Amino acid sequence: MKKPVRSHTLFERAVTVLPGGVDSPVRAFTAVGGAPLFMRRGRGATIEDVDGNRFIDYVMSWGPLLHGHAPSGLIRALGAAARRGTSFGAPSPLEHELGERVRALVPSMERVRFVSSGTEAAMSAIRVARAATGRDRVVKFEGCYHGHADAFLAKAGSGATTLGVPTSPGVAKPVAADTLLARYNDLASVEALFDTPQQTIAAIIVEPIAGNMGVVAPADGFLQGLRTLATRHGALLVFDEVISGFRASAGGAQAIFGVTPDLTCLGKIIGGGLPVGAYGGRADLMNLVAPAGPVYQAGTLSGNPLAMTAGLWALGRLTPKLYKDLARRGSMLAAGFADAARAARVPLQVNAFGSVLTPFFTASPVRDYDSALKADADAYATFFRGMLTRGVYPPPSQFEAWFLSAAHTDRHIGQTIDAARAAMKEVSRVHRA
């Protein structure tokens, strides 16, 4: 790997303009050391930085690039759409066409509203839940990240955990008081929150497959239990499928586990990485949203024709073979990491689900936020740097998911495992007890 001279120069310039030199905290290398690399192009499963270093990419724009970087068909479709107009501020047929496709894939979303980010989707879904129930409080799970809206920043995952700021200054105390925290994969902790004299909980919001404390799958019966509790107490169940939607399966995690939420949040995977999100659910709930109903939510660029075009292209290419290949390569990579760690005598737990995985540097199983936090973030940082020098670009945080795409090949996986063997030896030398 060439020295990242140009990246360092750009970062020095960026910190004089952007807070911390980045536009999203998770892009910074704070948790792994050094300055972030600046990218100039991506193609297929690889990215290239401004110094000419090429990497096998496992960030994949934090998940949306299910088909890889800059697939030629998508580029052609976007070029044609751009020539027709990049934004109208008026309805276009693309919006309801993509909405129909989303509904066909995720039948629980009888009505869909497009927004520009997963944060907007989660924030808006909770507003609908509060309006529908006449209640204020929301149950969320420690380590689950639902965007940076005020109500969701209590013990949030993703960059908040990476940077050690699971709660945020600037969040009003009354807002934080309406967020009730439960433990992921612990139904008893949720039941305890409902055990109050008054019914005050509007909704339970959950990542059905947690991805923002690292990958943590739901325990048997956990999601079904949430559905039962919500129904029993007159609350709504909201699935945040910003990561799992269309990645876990064409119907999302709800199709895999057979649990139907009242509302669902989706993210940029809809648009192949372009800025887009969506929320939707039962028609009676979504008809509360303006202009059909009194719950106000708006977005000037929502339903942007470029994003809608990308969504139609990306969602039109979800096939059983795609998911079969992704799962097979995800299993290959997870097994390769485990083998490399055993050979180097490094404690490691690899949590994997289909095309997402997280190698946790701990000897104990990771089933929730507390057990995720037991992972050795310093060991991960050493592993990260070892992988980077060998041409692999992992997430710059122990508490994030690695993402595969249709562009990753068996050769990419083999090269990554070879790099992991060498990087694990470095971890063993540096962190040997």
N, C-alpha and C positions, 0 to 999 in steps of 0.2 A: 504494500500500500504506500502510495506517495504521501509525503507530508502534506497535510491540509492547509497549505499556506494561504491560498485564496479564500478558503472558508474562514480562517481566522481573521483575515483582513476584513471580510464582509461582516463578520460578527462584531468586530470592533466598531464598525460604522453603524451597524444595526442598533447597538445598545444606546447610541446617542439619539435614536429616533423612536424605537419601540421599547416598551417596558420589558426589561430583561432580554431585549434583542429578538424576541419572538412574538408571534401573534396568538399563540396558544401555549400555555405552560408546559404541556407534555412534550412539546418539540425540543425543549431545552435539554441539555445533557447534565442537568444539575445532579441527578441521582447516580450518574455513572461516571462523572468527571469529565473535564475538558469542555470545549466549545462545540456546539452542534455543527454538523456538516451541512453545507448548502447544496441543494440539488439543482441540476440544470436540465435533466431529461430522464424519462422512464420509458421502458419498452418491454412488454411482456412481463417477465418475472424479475427484471433487473432495473436498477436505477444507477445514475452516474452523477457524481458530484462535480463541483466547479473546478476541481483539481484533476479531473480525469479518472478518478477511482470508480470502478464499477462494482456493484454489490448485488447479491441475490437478496431481494427485498422481502421481508416478512412483516413489515408494517402495513404495506398495501393501503396507504392513506387511512390507516386505522380501521380497515375492514371493508370499505365499500367496493374495492377493486376486485370483485369476484372473478372477473374475466381478464384481469391483468391490466398493466399500464397501456394506455393508448392503443387498444385493439383497432385494427384498420377499419373494420365495419362501422364502429362507433365514430371514428374520426370522419368518415365519409358522411354519415348521417348528420353529425353536428355541423359540418361544413354546409350541407344543403340547407339545414334549418337556419343557420346564421345568415345565409344569403336572403332568406325570406323575412328576416327580422329577429333581433335578439331580445326584444321585450316590447310588449304591447300595452300593458296596463288595462287590458280588456280581455274578455274570455277568448280562448282559442279551442278548437276541437281536440287538441292534444291533451287538454286537462281531463276531460271526461273519458277520453279513450284510455289514458293511463289509469284513471280511477277504476274503470271497468276491469282492467287487467289485474289491478291490485285486489279488487273484490273477488275476482274469479279464483285467485290464488289463496286469498285469506278470507273465507266466506263470513267470518264474524264481523268483518268491516263492511257492513251494509251501506254505510255512507262514509265518504272519505273527504278530508280537507287537507290540501297540500299546503305546506309551509316551507321555510327555507333552511331549517335545521332540526336536529333531534331535540335540542333544548326547547325550541318553540313548540314542538309536538307534545313533549311531556308537560310543559307549563300549561298548554291549552287544554289537554286532556283532563288535568286536575281541575281546571276551572269549570269544565263541563260537569265533572263528578260532583263538585260542590254545589253547583246550580241544581243538578238533578236530585240530590239528596237533601238539600237545605242544611248541610253540615259543613264544618270547617276543617276538621283534623284529617291528616293523611298518615298512613303507616308506610314507612319505607324501611329498607334493610341496610344495616351497617355494611359499608363497602360497595353498595350498589350506587352507580352514578347515573343520574337522570338529567344531566346538563347543569348549567350554572345558575338557574333560577333560584331565588332566595330560599324557597321552601325545601330545596333538595341538597343544600350544602352542609347538612349535619352528617358527620361521619360518611362523607361521600368517598367513592373510590376514584379510580383514574388518577389524573394529575394531582388532585387534592391529597391523596394518600402518598403519591410519589414525593411531593414536596413537603410532606409533614404538616399540611394545613387542612385537616378534615372538616373544620368549621371555618367560616370566613368573617373577618370584620366587615362591617357594613350591612350585615343582615339584622333587621330589626328583631328585637326580642319577642314581640308578639307573633311575628311570622314564624320564628324558630319554635315557639311554644306549640304551634299547631302541627308540627312534624313529630310523629311518634316513631321511635326506633325499635326495631325488632332484629333478631338474629336470623340470618339466612339459614335455611334448612332446619329451623327450630320452630315448629308449629306452636309449641307451648308458649313461646315468647310473644307470639301474635295473639293467642287466646287471652293472655294476661292483659293485653292492651284493650281488648273488647270487654273485659270484666269490670265495667264501670256502671254507676247508677243510671247515667244518661247515655243515650246513643249519640255520640258526637263524631264518629269516624265516617268520613265521606267515602274514602277509598283506600285500598291497598295497592301500592304500585311496586312492581318487582321486575327485575330482569329474570325471565324464566330460565335462562342459562346465564349465570353471572359471568361477566367478562371484564369488569372494571376493578376487581380486586385480584386480577388474574382470572383464569378460567376456572369456574366452579360449577359443576352440574348439579341440578336439583336432586335431592334424595328421593327415594321412592315414596310416593304419596304426598310429597310436600306441596306441589302445585295443586293437586286435587284437594288437599286440605285447605289451602287458601281459598279455593273456589267455594268450598262448603261454608267456611267461616264468613266470607263476604255475603253470600246469599242469606245465611241465617240471620245476620245482623243488619241486613238492608244496606250494606255498603257495596260499592262497585269494585270490581277487580280489573286493574289496569296492567297490561303486559307491556313493558318497555322492550320492544324487539328491535331497537336501533342496531344492535349487533347481530342478534340471532335471526331477525327477519330476512328471509330469502337466502341466508347463509346456512343456517342449520338444516333447512329444507326449503322447497319451493313454497310451502305453507307456513314456514317459520317454526318456532319451537312448539307453538300451540297445536300444530298438526302432528308433531312427533309424540307429544305427551297426551293428546286427546283432551285438553282442557280449554274451554272456551271463555276468554275474558269478555268483559263488557266493553272495554276500550283497548285499543292497541296503538302504540307509538312506533313509527318506523323512521329510519334515517337515510343517509346518503347512498346506501346501497341501491335504493330505488333508482337513482340517477347515475349509476356507474361512477360515482365520485363527485359529480357536480353538486353544488349546494342545493339540497332539497331534503325535505322530510315530510311526514304525513301523520295524521292521527285519524282514527275512525273507529266505528263500532256500530252498535245497534242503531237502527234508524230513529227510534224514538229519542235516544240520547243525542245523536248528532243533529237532529232537527231543532235542538235548542240553540244551535250556533247561528249567529246572524249571517245573512239576513232572514233565514228561515225562522229564527227564534231570538230571544233576548240576550244570549250570551255573546258578548262582543269579542271578536278576534279578527285581525286583518293583517295583510302583508302585501306591500306594494309589488314585490317581485315574486310572490307566491304563484306557482303554476307557470314559472318562466318557460318559454317555449324550448330553450336549449336543454334545460333540465328534464322537461317532459319527453323530449325526443330521446335523450339518453336513457330515460327510464323505460320507454317502450322497447328500445334496442336491447337493453340489459335483461329485462324481465322476459323478453321473448326468446331468450336463449338458456332458460333453465330447464335442464333435461335430467332424467334419472342417471344417465351416464356421467354427467357433470358431477353430481353429488357422490356417486360411487367412486369416481376417480379421486375426488378431493378427500374423501374419507380414507381411502387406501393410502394416499400419500401422507395424510395427517398421522395415521397409525405408524407408517414407516419412520416418520420424523420423530415421533414420540418414543418409539422403541429404540431408535438410534441414540437419542439423548440419554435414555435410561442406561443403555449399554455402556456409553462413553463415561457416564458418571460412576458406574460400578467398577469399571476398569481402573479409574483414577481414584477410587475410594472416596468419592465426594457424595455427601448426603443429598439426595434429589428425589422430589416427587414430580412426576409429569402428569398434569391434568389435561386431558384432551377430549374434545367433542367434535367429531367431524373434521372440519377444516380449520379449527382454532385449537390452540394449546398454550399452556404456560409451564415452563420448567421452574418449579419452586425449589430453592436451595434450602431444604429442610428435610429432616428424617421422618417427620410426622405427616400424616395425611392432612390435606388442606380441604376443609369442608365449609368454611365460613370465613368471615373477616378476621376474627381473632387468630385463627390458625394460619391464615395467609400472612399476617403480620409477624409470625414467628420465623418466616423465611429470612435468610441471610442476604440482605440487600447489597452488602459489600462484596460477597462472593458473586452475586449476579453481576455487579459492576465489573469485576475482573473477567468474568465470562464474556460479558458484552464487548469489552475492549479486545479480548482475544478473538472473538468472532469477527469483529470489524476489521482487524488487521488481516484477516484471512478471506476477506471479500464477502462477508455476510452482514446484512444490516438488520439487527433485531430491534425490538422496541427498547427505547432507552429508559426502561423501568422494570423492576421485578414484578410490579403489580399491573401488568398489562398482558393482553393476549397477543400471540403470534398468529398471523393470518396467512393462509395459503390461497392461491388463485388457480384458475384453470390454466394459466400460463406456466406454472411450476411443473417441471418434468421430474422423472425419476433421477435423471442426472443431477438436477439442482438439489434434490433431496440427498443424494449420495455425497455431493460436494459439501453440503451443509453438515452432514454427519461427520465427515472427515475433519472439517474445521472444529466441530464440537469435541472430538477426541483430543485434539491438541489443546484447545482452550480449557478443557476440564483438567488436563495435567497442570496447567498454569494455576487454576483455582486450587488444586491440591497443594501445590508448592507454596502459594501465598497464604493460604488459610488453614494449613495443617495445624491441628491442635497441639 
